[in-house]
Amino acid sequence: MTGLEEALVAAGFVGVERAGEVVFARDGAEAPEFTVEGRVFALRFPVRAGEAEREAWMRANPAGRLDITEGETRLVMALPEGADLVAGLAVWRGLVRACAKAAVGWRRRERPLHGM
């Protein structure tokens, strides 16, 4: 295990595994899988947040960036070189949870309540 993988496990992330240069992990057994390449964390949500929704979310959560990749909303956090990894993992966990909560609202906008 690398330092990143050990830090992820120590922070309570699960399903930590490496495939080449990419590390995969989840925030919990039922959580979606995210990737880490180098010091860039990324997680896709199967919903397309609108531009105004993404901008509002990023204003409220400046450590994370949202974009649209292959029709899905992607959360990205780049951990600067030399930054504290343990602190960065705590920030990432907060971003993941905030984005997951927002994604529920975005999904409801796409599909009225009767379709949820």
Secondary structure, 3 states (H helix, E strand, C coil): CCHHHHHHHHCCCEEEEEECCEEEEECCCCCCEEEEECCEEEEEECCCCCHHHHHHHHHHCCCCEEEEECCEEEEEEECCCCCCHHHHHHHHHHHHHHHHHHHHHHHHHHCCHHHC
